[in-house]
Amino acid sequence: MSDFFQLYGDKLLRSILVHLGYVLVSVSIGFIIALFLGILLSRLPKISKFVIPVLSVVQTIPGIVFIGILFLYIGMVPATVLIALSVYAVFPVLKNTYTGLLGVSEQYKEAARGCGMSPLQVLLRVELPMALPSIIGGLRMSTIYIVSWAVLASMIGQGGLGDFIYIGVSTNNNTLIIAGAIPAAILAVGLGLLIDYLQKKAVPKGLRGSEK
C-alpha cells in the first residue's frame, strides 16, 4: 500500500481535486439554469407539458456519446466536460423545482397576495421556501449523478478519477480501479451528507416535519 502511494499519491490527490472541481462547477451551473427554468415552466404549464418530456429524453443520452459530440466541436478542453456535466445536472433540479412549486397550496399564495405581496414577493417569500425541500432533493440527486459521470472526463484526456479507472480496466489492474472508484464513492457520499446538512439549515422549521 505504501508503494502505491509513493507511486501514485500525488496523481491521486490531483485527480480527486480535478474531479471535485468538475462536480462543483457543473452542478453550480446546472442548478442556476434549472432553478430559472423550473420557475419559468411553473408559470407556463401548457409549455412545460412538452418541454419537460423533451429534456427527460436528452437526459437518457449516454454521457460518453454527448461528450464525444461536444469534443468534435469544442475540442480536448475542460469546457467540453463542464458543458456536458452541466447539462446532465439540470434535469433533476429542474424537475424537482417544477414539482415543488406546483405543489405549493393555492391557499398560501392567495393569503400572501391578500397581504399585499407582489408576484415576485409571493415567489421569494412563499413558493420557493415551501418548495425548498424538493429543490434541495433535486440538487442532492444531481450532485451524486455528476460525481459518477465526471469519470468520463478521462476519455478526452481531461483528468479526474476516471484516469485510474480506465487505466486499471485497460491493464487489468484492480488496484488502480479501486483507487479511482473508492474516492469517487466517498465524494458522492460526502457531498450528499453535506447537502443533507445544508437542507436542515436552510429549510424553514415549519416545513421540517414534512421531510422524510
Backbone as ProteinMPNN parsed JSONL, in Angstrom:
{"seq_chain_A": "MSDFFQLYGDKLLRSILVHLGYVLVSVSIGFIIALFLGILLSRLPKISKFVIPVLSVVQTIPGIVFIGILFLYIGMVPATVLIALSVYAVFPVLKNTYTGLLGVSEQYKEAARGCGMSPLQVLLRVELPMALPSIIGGLRMSTIYIVSWAVLASMIGQGGLGDFIYIGVSTNNNTLIIAGAIPAAILAVGLGLLIDYLQKKAVPKGLRGSEK", "coords_chain_A": {"N_chain_A": [[0.832, -1.212, 0.0], [1.946, 1.217, 0.811], [3.837, 1.491, -1.176], [2.184, 1.942, -3.343], [1.112, 4.504, -2.797], [3.409, 5.983, -2.846], [4.041, 5.834, -5.527], [1.699, 6.738, -6.818], [0.476, 8.658, -5.242], [0.581, 11.574, -5.412], [-0.561, 11.981, -7.923], [-3.071, 10.844, -7.515], [-4.178, 12.58, -5.606], [-4.274, 14.979, -7.108], [-6.067, 14.143, -9.063], [-8.387, 13.701, -7.569], [-8.945, 16.334, -6.741], [-9.333, 17.598, -9.235], [-11.536, 16.149, -10.153], [-13.426, 16.782, -8.164], [-13.572, 19.517, -8.646], [-14.74, 19.587, -11.226], [-17.26, 18.564, -10.554], [-18.323, 20.443, -8.674], [-18.354, 22.878, -10.134], [-19.902, 22.27, -12.453], [-22.326, 21.356, -11.322], [-23.116, 23.646, -9.97], [-23.529, 25.459, -12.101], [-25.519, 24.04, -13.5], [-27.51, 23.996, -11.534], [-28.28, 26.698, -11.253], [-29.288, 27.248, -13.83], [-31.339, 25.332, -13.918], [-32.99, 26.109, -11.795], [-33.942, 28.59, -12.665], [-35.282, 27.798, -15.055], [-37.125, 26.016, -13.952], [-38.752, 27.674, -12.391], [-39.749, 29.31, -14.426], [-41.128, 27.453, -16.078], [-43.06, 26.579, -14.301], [-44.788, 28.622, -14.384], [-45.77, 28.426, -16.857], [-47.586, 26.145, -17.601], [-48.719, 24.825, -19.831], [-46.73, 24.845, -21.79], [-44.761, 23.512, -20.415], [-45.596, 20.875, -20.406], [-44.649, 19.862, -22.731], [-41.955, 20.586, -22.823], [-40.595, 19.469, -20.561], [-40.8, 16.572, -20.936], [-39.19, 16.416, -23.266], [-36.696, 17.276, -22.327], [-36.232, 15.248, -20.519], [-35.767, 13.143, -22.228], [-33.379, 13.942, -23.421], [-31.79, 13.611, -21.216], [-31.424, 10.895, -21.166], [-29.524, 10.308, -23.043], [-26.488, 8.676, -23.546], [-23.669, 9.574, -21.57], [-21.099, 9.338, -22.609], [-21.51, 9.511, -25.313], [-22.519, 12.106, -25.616], [-20.397, 13.703, -24.658], [-18.529, 12.953, -26.541], [-19.62, 14.048, -28.894], [-19.566, 16.804, -28.294], [-16.828, 17.074, -28.071], [-16.007, 16.921, -30.733], [-16.711, 19.417, -31.691], [-15.802, 21.342, -29.872], [-13.385, 20.514, -28.786], [-10.438, 19.13, -27.106], [-10.719, 20.123, -24.26], [-11.26, 21.474, -20.912], [-13.742, 22.763, -20.897], [-15.413, 21.267, -22.518], [-16.041, 19.031, -20.975], [-17.261, 20.306, -18.769], [-19.509, 21.567, -19.904], [-21.004, 19.366, -20.805], [-21.46, 17.966, -18.362], [-22.817, 19.931, -16.943], [-25.197, 20.133, -18.367], [-26.312, 17.604, -17.856], [-26.662, 17.922, -15.162], [-28.829, 19.537, -14.897], [-31.534, 18.478, -15.181], [-32.551, 16.853, -12.887], [-32.752, 18.829, -10.844], [-34.354, 20.737, -12.1], [-36.756, 19.309, -12.564], [-37.546, 18.728, -9.911], [-37.77, 21.304, -8.88], [-39.832, 22.383, -10.43], [-41.907, 20.557, -9.765], [-42.028, 20.971, -6.999], [-42.793, 23.687, -6.808], [-45.298, 23.654, -8.065], [-46.59, 22.168, -6.211], [-47.15, 23.787, -4.085], [-49.663, 24.908, -2.032], [-52.587, 26.574, -3.159], [-53.939, 28.153, -1.382], [-52.069, 29.293, 0.326], [-50.695, 30.991, -1.367], [-52.746, 32.694, -2.124], [-53.306, 33.86, 0.341], [-50.941, 35.251, 0.756], [-51.004, 37.075, -1.349], [-53.246, 38.424, -0.534], [-52.212, 39.8, 1.577], [-50.96, 41.826, 0.361], [-48.674, 41.279, -1.105], [-46.447, 41.341, -3.889], [-46.279, 39.542, -7.084], [-43.585, 38.683, -7.346], [-42.697, 38.802, -4.706], [-44.357, 36.904, -3.556], [-43.365, 34.642, -4.787], [-40.677, 34.587, -3.837], [-40.932, 34.674, -1.041], [-42.856, 32.87, -0.279], [-43.484, 30.679, -2.153], [-40.941, 29.567, -3.075], [-39.56, 29.062, -0.547], [-41.333, 27.083, 0.477], [-41.122, 25.139, -1.435], [-38.559, 24.39, -1.137], [-37.503, 21.968, 0.189], [-37.993, 20.024, -1.813], [-36.529, 21.105, -3.959], [-33.881, 21.075, -2.999], [-33.635, 18.359, -2.668], [-33.554, 17.58, -5.342], [-31.128, 18.789, -6.026], [-29.347, 17.276, -4.514], [-29.627, 14.737, -5.684], [-28.75, 15.335, -8.28], [-26.085, 16.075, -7.797], [-24.899, 13.686, -6.861], [-25.221, 12.07, -9.111], [-23.568, 13.453, -10.946], [-21.04, 13.153, -9.832], [-20.477, 10.495, -10.468], [-20.67, 10.575, -13.265], [-18.625, 12.26, -13.947], [-16.317, 10.827, -14.301], [-16.065, 10.387, -16.938], [-14.573, 12.377, -18.017], [-12.007, 11.574, -18.404], [-11.914, 10.259, -20.802], [-11.388, 12.045, -22.788], [-8.981, 12.957, -22.104], [-8.952, 14.726, -19.903], [-8.494, 14.384, -17.222], [-9.216, 13.671, -13.71], [-10.806, 11.21, -11.55], [-11.445, 9.189, -13.223], [-9.226, 8.545, -14.724], [-7.697, 6.673, -13.278], [-9.525, 4.56, -13.159], [-10.032, 3.889, -15.88], [-7.444, 3.286, -16.828], [-6.855, 1.21, -15.115], [-8.788, -0.686, -15.9], [-8.043, -1.154, -18.584], [-5.525, -2.243, -18.256], [-5.973, -4.352, -16.673], [-5.7, -4.01, -13.923], [-6.573, -4.245, -10.793], [-6.068, -2.755, -8.509], [-5.675, -0.106, -9.342], [-8.207, 0.404, -10.366], [-9.781, 0.288, -8.044], [-8.567, 2.384, -6.686], [-9.515, 4.565, -8.079], [-12.283, 4.243, -7.924], [-13.087, 4.111, -5.188], [-12.436, 6.709, -3.961], [-14.217, 8.227, -5.543], [-16.697, 7.216, -4.75], [-16.628, 7.973, -2.068], [-16.607, 10.752, -2.361], [-19.176, 11.116, -3.45], [-20.849, 10.218, -1.351], [-19.985, 11.934, 0.716], [-20.559, 14.543, -0.317], [-23.293, 14.268, -0.591], [-24.095, 14.0, 2.095], [-23.285, 16.51, 3.009], [-25.042, 18.18, 1.614], [-27.437, 17.296, 2.724], [-27.075, 18.245, 5.309], [-26.981, 21.013, 4.833], [-29.552, 21.316, 3.927], [-31.086, 20.89, 6.229], [-30.391, 23.172, 7.586], [-31.279, 25.174, 5.907], [-33.976, 24.8, 5.257], [-37.091, 26.046, 6.282], [-38.195, 25.904, 9.711], [-40.871, 25.251, 10.114], [-41.44, 23.622, 7.979], [-40.04, 21.329, 8.268], [-41.189, 19.118, 9.372], [-42.398, 17.774, 7.329], [-40.443, 16.518, 5.985], [-38.815, 13.581, 4.855]], "CA_chain_A": [[0.0, 0.0, 0.0], [2.839, 2.37, 0.858], [4.438, 1.612, -2.503], [1.181, 2.546, -4.232], [1.018, 5.943, -2.543], [4.657, 6.591, -3.31], [3.982, 5.93, -6.986], [0.514, 7.403, -7.353], [-0.136, 9.552, -4.26], [0.4, 12.934, -5.931], [-1.51, 11.936, -9.04], [-4.4, 10.573, -6.961], [-4.66, 13.814, -4.994], [-4.646, 15.9, -8.196], [-7.264, 13.605, -9.72], [-9.527, 13.973, -6.686], [-9.235, 17.769, -6.8], [-9.899, 17.876, -10.557], [-12.864, 15.531, -10.164], [-14.281, 17.61, -7.319], [-13.773, 20.777, -9.349], [-15.747, 19.362, -12.27], [-18.57, 18.379, -9.927], [-18.801, 21.685, -8.064], [-18.628, 23.89, -11.158], [-21.012, 21.864, -13.323], [-23.569, 21.324, -10.544], [-23.492, 25.045, -9.713], [-24.097, 25.993, -13.344], [-26.768, 23.335, -13.754], [-28.508, 24.399, -10.536], [-28.775, 28.04, -11.59], [-30.123, 27.122, -15.031], [-32.525, 24.539, -13.593], [-33.877, 26.899, -10.934], [-34.597, 29.58, -13.531], [-36.223, 27.104, -15.942], [-38.199, 25.448, -13.144], [-39.671, 28.766, -12.061], [-40.396, 29.732, -15.67], [-42.075, 26.432, -16.527], [-44.177, 26.503, -13.358], [-45.706, 29.685, -14.799], [-46.231, 28.102, -18.217], [-47.874, 24.709, -17.539], [-49.001, 24.254, -21.146], [-45.447, 24.616, -22.452], [-43.989, 22.54, -19.635], [-46.023, 19.524, -20.766], [-43.824, 19.439, -23.867], [-40.533, 20.837, -22.57], [-40.035, 18.522, -19.585], [-40.533, 15.277, -21.56], [-38.059, 16.53, -24.19], [-35.49, 17.326, -21.51], [-36.018, 13.922, -19.934], [-35.187, 12.316, -23.288], [-31.98, 14.37, -23.512], [-31.112, 13.043, -20.052], [-31.142, 9.476, -21.391], [-28.403, 10.15, -23.972], [-25.29, 8.277, -22.802], [-22.705, 10.648, -21.38], [-19.938, 9.164, -23.488], [-21.922, 9.991, -26.636], [-22.65, 13.556, -25.553], [-19.059, 14.275, -24.569], [-17.887, 12.716, -27.838], [-20.138, 15.032, -29.857], [-19.01, 18.105, -27.924], [-15.395, 17.032, -28.364], [-15.827, 17.194, -32.159], [-16.933, 20.833, -31.975], [-15.093, 22.218, -28.936], [-12.018, 20.036, -28.665], [-9.981, 18.482, -25.878], [-10.564, 21.178, -23.258], [-12.161, 21.267, -19.774], [-15.084, 23.275, -21.189], [-16.195, 20.169, -23.086], [-16.537, 18.249, -19.846], [-18.145, 21.125, -17.945], [-20.781, 21.764, -20.604], [-21.746, 18.102, -20.767], [-21.896, 17.678, -16.996], [-23.814, 20.938, -16.553], [-26.468, 19.745, -18.99], [-26.836, 16.468, -17.108], [-27.007, 18.359, -13.807], [-30.023, 20.383, -14.928], [-32.874, 17.876, -15.143], [-33.08, 16.52, -11.554], [-33.123, 20.049, -10.122], [-35.478, 21.325, -12.834], [-37.971, 18.53, -12.304], [-37.951, 18.899, -8.518], [-38.193, 22.697, -8.701], [-41.148, 22.479, -11.062], [-42.86, 19.803, -8.96], [-42.167, 21.624, -5.704], [-43.557, 24.934, -6.943], [-46.692, 23.312, -8.348], [-47.167, 21.55, -5.027], [-47.499, 24.789, -3.075], [-51.114, 25.084, -1.993], [-53.079, 27.86, -3.643], [-54.417, 28.978, -0.27], [-50.949, 30.07, 0.845], [-50.419, 32.069, -2.324], [-53.847, 33.651, -2.011], [-53.131, 34.605, 1.592], [-49.827, 36.176, 0.553], [-51.491, 38.167, -2.203], [-54.178, 39.197, 0.279], [-51.409, 40.662, 2.455], [-50.387, 42.89, -0.46], [-47.406, 40.895, -1.73], [-46.371, 41.297, -5.35], [-45.972, 38.182, -7.556], [-42.199, 38.341, -7.036], [-42.61, 38.555, -3.272], [-45.006, 35.606, -3.308], [-42.409, 33.608, -5.219], [-39.482, 34.543, -2.994], [-41.208, 34.532, 0.389], [-43.814, 31.791, -0.011], [-43.373, 29.487, -3.001], [-39.61, 28.955, -3.025], [-39.313, 28.432, 0.757], [-42.129, 25.87, 0.647], [-40.633, 24.145, -2.39], [-37.135, 24.179, -0.894], [-37.129, 20.563, 0.392], [-37.98, 19.342, -3.107], [-35.431, 21.653, -4.761], [-32.613, 20.566, -2.472], [-33.616, 16.938, -3.004], [-33.072, 17.501, -6.719], [-29.707, 19.145, -6.004], [-28.627, 16.113, -3.975], [-29.633, 13.709, -6.728], [-27.912, 15.817, -9.369], [-24.686, 16.04, -7.372], [-24.452, 12.296, -6.811], [-25.106, 11.63, -10.503], [-22.435, 14.088, -11.607], [-19.816, 12.537, -9.316], [-20.219, 9.282, -11.249], [-20.493, 10.892, -14.686], [-17.386, 13.015, -14.152], [-15.221, 9.93, -14.697], [-15.977, 10.413, -18.398], [-13.605, 13.395, -18.43], [-10.762, 10.903, -18.773], [-11.951, 9.743, -22.17], [-10.807, 13.052, -23.69], [-7.724, 13.401, -21.521], [-9.138, 15.88, -19.014], [-8.2, 14.035, -15.84], [-10.235, 13.183, -12.798], [-10.623, 9.856, -11.049], [-11.616, 8.256, -14.325], [-7.904, 8.111, -15.199], [-7.336, 5.433, -12.589], [-10.468, 3.504, -13.514], [-9.836, 3.458, -17.262], [-6.134, 2.639, -16.946], [-6.97, -0.057, -14.42], [-9.552, -1.624, -16.729], [-7.277, -1.494, -19.787], [-4.338, -3.035, -17.893], [-6.431, -5.407, -15.761], [-5.081, -3.703, -12.628], [-7.668, -3.988, -9.854], [-5.671, -1.732, -7.546], [-5.957, 1.204, -9.934], [-9.668, 0.56, -10.446], [-10.25, 0.609, -6.694], [-8.039, 3.702, -6.336], [-10.389, 5.563, -8.675], [-13.687, 4.05, -7.552], [-13.357, 4.403, -3.781], [-12.561, 8.161, -3.731], [-15.442, 8.727, -6.182], [-17.804, 6.856, -3.869], [-16.525, 8.821, -0.874], [-17.062, 12.089, -2.761], [-20.635, 11.085, -3.604], [-21.457, 10.13, -0.016], [-19.661, 13.144, 1.457], [-21.326, 15.681, -0.827], [-24.693, 14.019, -0.251], [-24.272, 14.338, 3.516], [-23.16, 17.963, 3.131], [-26.294, 18.775, 1.141], [-28.438, 16.997, 3.75], [-26.839, 19.181, 6.421], [-27.415, 22.34, 4.396], [-31.01, 21.298, 3.84], [-31.617, 21.072, 7.582], [-30.163, 24.559, 7.976], [-31.946, 26.113, 5.007], [-35.423, 24.609, 5.216], [-37.762, 26.648, 7.44], [-38.559, 24.93, 10.74], [-42.246, 24.82, 9.94], [-41.561, 22.645, 6.906], [-39.195, 20.169, 8.509], [-41.999, 17.958, 9.734], [-42.821, 17.076, 6.117], [-39.297, 15.849, 5.37], [-38.708, 12.146, 5.108]], "C_chain_A": [[0.864, 1.26, 0.0], [3.519, 2.594, -0.488], [3.475, 2.291, -3.473], [1.134, 4.058, -4.047], [2.305, 6.669, -2.929], [4.625, 6.808, -4.813], [2.86, 6.845, -7.47], [-0.105, 8.44, -6.412], [-0.417, 10.948, -4.786], [-0.636, 12.967, -7.05], [-2.932, 11.695, -8.533], [-4.991, 11.835, -6.344], [-5.088, 14.82, -6.057], [-5.935, 15.439, -8.878], [-8.508, 13.865, -8.886], [-9.929, 15.446, -6.766], [-9.853, 18.159, -8.138], [-11.331, 17.357, -10.64], [-13.849, 16.375, -9.36], [-14.575, 18.952, -7.984], [-14.824, 20.659, -10.445], [-17.149, 19.288, -11.661], [-19.124, 19.703, -9.414], [-19.182, 22.725, -9.11], [-19.858, 23.51, -11.98], [-22.338, 21.822, -12.576], [-24.042, 22.745, -10.242], [-24.142, 25.669, -10.94], [-25.454, 25.357, -13.621], [-27.87, 23.762, -12.799], [-29.114, 25.746, -10.882], [-29.717, 27.98, -12.799], [-31.43, 26.415, -14.697], [-33.507, 25.326, -12.736], [-34.643, 27.927, -11.754], [-35.655, 28.913, -14.409], [-37.4, 26.521, -15.158], [-39.23, 26.49, -12.765], [-40.455, 29.181, -13.305], [-41.468, 28.726, -16.103], [-43.259, 26.286, -15.58], [-45.218, 27.575, -13.66], [-46.308, 29.406, -16.173], [-46.545, 26.607, -18.302], [-48.152, 24.072, -18.897], [-47.711, 23.939, -21.9], [-44.653, 23.536, -21.731], [-44.356, 21.105, -19.969], [-45.217, 18.972, -21.935], [-42.331, 19.534, -23.553], [-39.928, 19.782, -21.655], [-39.834, 17.128, -20.174], [-39.35, 15.307, -22.528], [-36.75, 16.53, -23.415], [-35.194, 15.97, -20.869], [-35.428, 12.958, -20.949], [-33.705, 12.649, -23.46], [-31.165, 13.731, -22.386], [-30.721, 11.58, -20.267], [-30.004, 9.246, -22.39], [-27.159, 9.764, -23.18], [-24.261, 9.394, -22.744], [-21.528, 10.558, -22.322], [-20.241, 9.654, -24.903], [-21.949, 11.514, -26.658], [-21.282, 14.226, -25.507], [-18.317, 14.097, -25.891], [-18.324, 13.727, -28.886], [-19.567, 16.42, -29.565], [-17.526, 18.192, -28.243], [-15.124, 17.369, -29.829], [-15.902, 18.688, -32.462], [-16.096, 21.765, -31.103], [-13.635, 21.816, -28.778], [-11.71, 19.452, -27.304], [-9.66, 19.543, -24.83], [-11.536, 20.917, -22.11], [-13.584, 21.737, -20.041], [-15.981, 22.19, -21.767], [-16.828, 19.345, -21.977], [-17.559, 19.042, -19.046], [-19.496, 21.35, -18.603], [-21.624, 20.507, -20.523], [-22.294, 17.821, -19.376], [-22.952, 18.679, -16.527], [-25.181, 20.607, -17.13], [-27.109, 18.598, -18.226], [-27.256, 16.858, -15.692], [-28.339, 19.094, -13.748], [-31.297, 19.625, -14.568], [-33.361, 17.508, -13.741], [-33.531, 17.747, -10.773], [-34.337, 20.703, -10.78], [-36.781, 20.616, -12.498], [-38.464, 18.744, -10.883], [-38.393, 20.324, -8.213], [-39.607, 22.888, -9.241], [-42.215, 21.785, -10.211], [-43.107, 20.481, -7.62], [-43.0, 22.888, -5.765], [-45.026, 24.647, -7.228], [-47.383, 22.723, -7.122], [-47.518, 22.519, -3.92], [-48.997, 25.068, -3.145], [-51.518, 26.496, -2.396], [-53.52, 28.765, -2.495], [-53.307, 29.83, 0.333], [-50.627, 31.239, -0.075], [-51.509, 33.139, -2.27], [-53.706, 34.497, -0.753], [-52.014, 35.633, 1.459], [-50.259, 37.367, -0.302], [-52.459, 39.056, -1.435], [-53.465, 40.126, 1.246], [-50.712, 41.765, 1.676], [-49.062, 42.545, -1.115], [-47.526, 40.923, -3.249], [-46.091, 39.862, -5.785], [-44.545, 37.745, -7.237], [-42.035, 38.029, -5.548], [-43.256, 37.229, -2.897], [-44.057, 34.47, -3.669], [-41.267, 33.45, -4.221], [-39.785, 34.217, -1.534], [-42.132, 33.366, 0.724], [-43.495, 30.534, -0.828], [-42.011, 28.806, -2.902], [-39.283, 28.359, -1.652], [-40.087, 27.128, 0.95], [-41.681, 24.755, -0.293], [-39.187, 23.743, -2.118], [-36.751, 22.726, -0.607], [-37.048, 19.781, -0.91], [-36.805, 19.799, -3.961], [-34.092, 21.088, -4.298], [-32.504, 19.061, -2.696], [-33.125, 16.714, -4.431], [-31.6, 17.817, -6.826], [-28.868, 17.958, -5.521], [-28.509, 15.021, -5.035], [-28.694, 14.081, -7.866], [-26.436, 15.695, -9.02], [-24.135, 14.619, -7.379], [-24.295, 11.736, -8.217], [-23.829, 12.167, -11.143], [-21.106, 13.534, -11.099], [-19.47, 11.295, -10.138], [-19.954, 9.603, -12.711], [-19.19, 11.629, -14.964], [-16.199, 12.127, -14.514], [-15.034, 9.941, -16.21], [-14.998, 11.471, -18.899], [-12.315, 12.749, -18.928], [-10.74, 10.456, -20.231], [-11.44, 10.757, -23.189], [-9.58, 13.697, -23.033], [-7.814, 14.576, -20.587], [-9.091, 15.506, -17.537], [-9.392, 13.594, -15.026], [-9.967, 11.737, -12.393], [-10.833, 8.794, -12.119], [-10.293, 7.764, -14.891], [-7.519, 6.776, -14.582], [-8.237, 4.277, -13.01], [-10.202, 2.977, -14.923], [-8.492, 2.767, -17.454], [-6.177, 1.272, -16.269], [-7.714, -1.101, -15.218], [-8.722, -2.088, -17.925], [-6.066, -2.367, -19.486], [-4.681, -4.185, -16.945], [-5.786, -5.263, -14.385], [-6.185, -3.308, -11.644], [-7.34, -2.889, -8.852], [-5.971, -0.342, -8.066], [-7.457, 1.451, -10.04], [-10.228, 0.969, -9.093], [-9.796, 2.004, -6.283], [-8.876, 4.819, -6.939], [-11.815, 5.473, -8.167], [-13.98, 4.463, -6.115], [-13.408, 5.908, -3.496], [-13.817, 8.751, -4.371], [-16.657, 8.42, -5.313], [-17.81, 7.72, -2.614], [-16.985, 10.249, -1.183], [-18.585, 12.139, -2.851], [-21.327, 11.077, -2.245], [-21.22, 11.426, 0.763], [-20.454, 14.355, 1.006], [-22.815, 15.511, -0.537], [-24.99, 14.381, 1.199], [-24.184, 15.852, 3.743], [-24.452, 18.65, 2.708], [-27.424, 18.496, 2.127], [-28.319, 17.964, 4.929], [-27.32, 20.585, 6.056], [-28.928, 22.421, 4.296], [-31.642, 21.528, 5.212], [-31.472, 22.52, 8.042], [-31.013, 25.527, 7.168], [-33.463, 26.003, 5.037], [-36.06, 25.219, 6.455], [-38.25, 25.585, 8.423], [-39.973, 24.39, 10.554], [-42.446, 23.778, 8.865], [-40.796, 21.37, 7.184], [-39.997, 18.931, 8.873], [-42.421, 17.158, 8.548], [-41.693, 16.329, 5.465], [-39.316, 14.389, 5.765], [-37.423, 11.878, 5.863]], "O_chain_A": [[0.576, 2.232, -0.698], [3.751, 3.732, -0.895], [3.878, 3.1, -4.309], [1.117, 4.807, -5.024], [2.275, 7.843, -3.297], [5.109, 7.82, -5.319], [3.038, 7.625, -8.406], [-1.121, 9.044, -6.757], [-1.526, 11.459, -4.628], [-1.476, 13.865, -7.112], [-3.886, 12.27, -9.056], [-6.171, 12.128, -6.536], [-6.14, 15.446, -5.931], [-6.788, 16.256, -9.226], [-9.562, 14.208, -9.423], [-11.115, 15.766, -6.849], [-10.79, 18.956, -8.18], [-12.223, 18.043, -11.138], [-14.96, 16.65, -9.811], [-15.692, 19.463, -7.897], [-15.693, 21.52, -10.579], [-18.098, 19.872, -12.184], [-20.274, 20.043, -9.692], [-20.218, 23.38, -8.988], [-20.752, 24.333, -12.181], [-23.368, 22.208, -13.127], [-25.243, 23.013, -10.259], [-25.177, 26.328, -10.837], [-26.42, 26.05, -13.938], [-29.03, 23.878, -13.195], [-30.331, 25.918, -10.811], [-30.794, 28.577, -12.794], [-32.501, 26.837, -15.134], [-34.719, 25.226, -12.927], [-35.845, 28.114, -11.564], [-36.785, 29.394, -14.502], [-38.534, 26.529, -15.636], [-40.433, 26.233, -12.809], [-41.668, 29.38, -13.248], [-42.583, 29.113, -16.453], [-44.35, 25.908, -16.008], [-46.375, 27.465, -13.254], [-47.249, 30.079, -16.595], [-45.846, 25.873, -19.001], [-47.851, 22.895, -19.095], [-47.604, 22.907, -22.562], [-43.957, 22.741, -22.362], [-43.524, 20.208, -19.834], [-45.115, 17.758, -22.107], [-41.544, 18.679, -23.959], [-38.854, 19.255, -21.948], [-38.783, 16.532, -19.94], [-38.591, 14.342, -22.609], [-35.797, 15.856, -23.805], [-34.033, 15.597, -20.7], [-34.673, 12.056, -20.585], [-32.876, 11.754, -23.623], [-30.007, 13.358, -22.575], [-29.796, 11.083, -19.625], [-29.564, 8.111, -22.568], [-26.806, 10.46, -22.228], [-24.01, 10.076, -23.737], [-21.014, 11.576, -22.785], [-19.357, 10.147, -25.604], [-21.462, 12.138, -27.601], [-21.032, 15.195, -26.224], [-17.567, 14.977, -26.312], [-17.509, 14.209, -29.672], [-19.137, 17.125, -30.477], [-17.025, 19.245, -28.637], [-14.13, 18.025, -30.142], [-15.239, 19.173, -33.379], [-15.72, 22.853, -31.539], [-12.757, 22.669, -28.652], [-12.591, 19.298, -26.459], [-8.496, 19.826, -24.546], [-12.532, 20.218, -22.296], [-14.533, 21.184, -19.486], [-17.188, 22.195, -21.529], [-18.01, 19.005, -22.039], [-18.609, 18.512, -18.682], [-20.524, 21.326, -17.927], [-22.814, 20.565, -20.21], [-23.466, 17.475, -19.228], [-23.875, 18.315, -15.798], [-26.202, 20.778, -16.464], [-28.314, 18.614, -17.975], [-28.106, 16.201, -15.091], [-28.914, 19.256, -12.672], [-32.066, 20.09, -13.727], [-34.504, 17.825, -13.414], [-34.57, 17.718, -10.115], [-35.244, 21.169, -10.09], [-37.785, 21.255, -12.185], [-39.662, 18.923, -10.662], [-39.283, 20.538, -7.389], [-40.463, 23.482, -8.585], [-43.284, 22.342, -9.963], [-44.244, 20.562, -7.155], [-43.82, 23.141, -4.882], [-45.905, 25.322, -6.693], [-48.607, 22.771, -7.006], [-48.119, 22.127, -2.92], [-49.524, 25.422, -4.2], [-50.876, 27.477, -2.021], [-53.482, 29.99, -2.611], [-53.552, 30.945, 0.794], [-50.324, 32.34, 0.385], [-51.227, 34.334, -2.358], [-53.956, 35.702, -0.774], [-52.117, 36.745, 1.978], [-49.92, 38.514, -0.011], [-52.503, 40.27, -1.637], [-54.035, 41.124, 1.688], [-49.959, 42.553, 2.249], [-48.386, 43.434, -1.633], [-48.562, 40.575, -3.816], [-45.705, 39.037, -4.956], [-44.309, 36.586, -6.898], [-41.316, 37.1, -5.178], [-42.763, 36.515, -2.024], [-43.958, 33.472, -2.955], [-40.93, 32.339, -3.811], [-38.987, 33.56, -0.865], [-42.188, 32.922, 1.871], [-43.265, 29.462, -0.268], [-41.937, 27.599, -2.671], [-38.772, 27.241, -1.592], [-39.56, 26.173, 1.522], [-41.839, 23.573, 0.013], [-38.65, 22.86, -2.787], [-35.731, 22.277, -1.129], [-36.141, 18.969, -1.095], [-36.154, 18.983, -4.614], [-33.27, 20.672, -5.114], [-31.405, 18.541, -2.892], [-32.373, 15.777, -4.697], [-30.885, 17.199, -7.616], [-27.8, 17.682, -6.068], [-27.436, 14.458, -5.254], [-27.936, 13.244, -8.356], [-25.63, 15.265, -9.844], [-23.024, 14.384, -7.854], [-23.341, 11.007, -8.49], [-23.097, 11.427, -11.8], [-20.143, 13.453, -11.862], [-18.305, 11.069, -10.466], [-19.103, 8.971, -13.337], [-18.703, 11.622, -16.095], [-15.178, 12.628, -14.986], [-13.979, 9.554, -16.713], [-14.63, 11.468, -20.074], [-11.617, 13.311, -19.772], [-9.673, 10.295, -20.822], [-11.098, 10.394, -24.314], [-9.198, 14.82, -23.359], [-6.866, 15.352, -20.475], [-9.6, 16.245, -16.695], [-10.429, 13.2, -15.56], [-9.004, 11.124, -12.853], [-10.446, 7.639, -11.943], [-10.236, 6.683, -15.476], [-7.071, 5.864, -15.276], [-7.772, 3.153, -13.196], [-10.151, 1.766, -15.138], [-8.407, 1.768, -18.168], [-5.615, 0.3, -16.773], [-7.331, -2.271, -15.225], [-8.7, -3.277, -18.243], [-5.623, -3.138, -20.338], [-3.796, -4.899, -16.474], [-5.381, -6.246, -13.765], [-6.668, -2.176, -11.662], [-8.232, -2.173, -8.398], [-6.464, 0.509, -7.326], [-7.924, 2.57, -9.83], [-11.047, 1.883, -9.001], [-10.534, 2.729, -5.615], [-8.944, 5.911, -6.374], [-12.486, 6.491, -7.997], [-15.002, 5.093, -5.846], [-14.349, 6.357, -2.84], [-14.42, 9.669, -3.816], [-17.543, 9.261, -5.156], [-18.868, 8.148, -2.152], [-17.666, 10.877, -0.373], [-19.208, 13.092, -2.384], [-22.271, 11.832, -2.015], [-22.136, 11.954, 1.392], [-20.966, 15.111, 1.831], [-23.517, 16.487, -0.27], [-26.015, 14.996, 1.495], [-24.915, 16.406, 4.564], [-24.906, 19.589, 3.362], [-28.278, 19.355, 2.348], [-29.319, 18.435, 5.471], [-27.974, 21.258, 6.852], [-29.519, 23.471, 4.551], [-32.615, 22.272, 5.338], [-32.307, 23.035, 8.786], [-31.422, 26.574, 7.671], [-34.162, 27.001, 4.862], [-35.62, 24.941, 7.571], [-38.668, 24.5, 8.019], [-40.236, 23.214, 10.808], [-43.484, 23.117, 8.82], [-40.89, 20.417, 6.41], [-39.521, 17.809, 8.695], [-42.773, 15.987, 8.689], [-41.91, 15.586, 4.508], [-39.766, 14.015, 6.848], [-37.124, 10.728, 6.185]]}, "name": "protein", "num_of_chains": 1, "seq": "MSDFFQLYGDKLLRSILVHLGYVLVSVSIGFIIALFLGILLSRLPKISKFVIPVLSVVQTIPGIVFIGILFLYIGMVPATVLIALSVYAVFPVLKNTYTGLLGVSEQYKEAARGCGMSPLQVLLRVELPMALPSIIGGLRMSTIYIVSWAVLASMIGQGGLGDFIYIGVSTNNNTLIIAGAIPAAILAVGLGLLIDYLQKKAVPKGLRGSEK"}
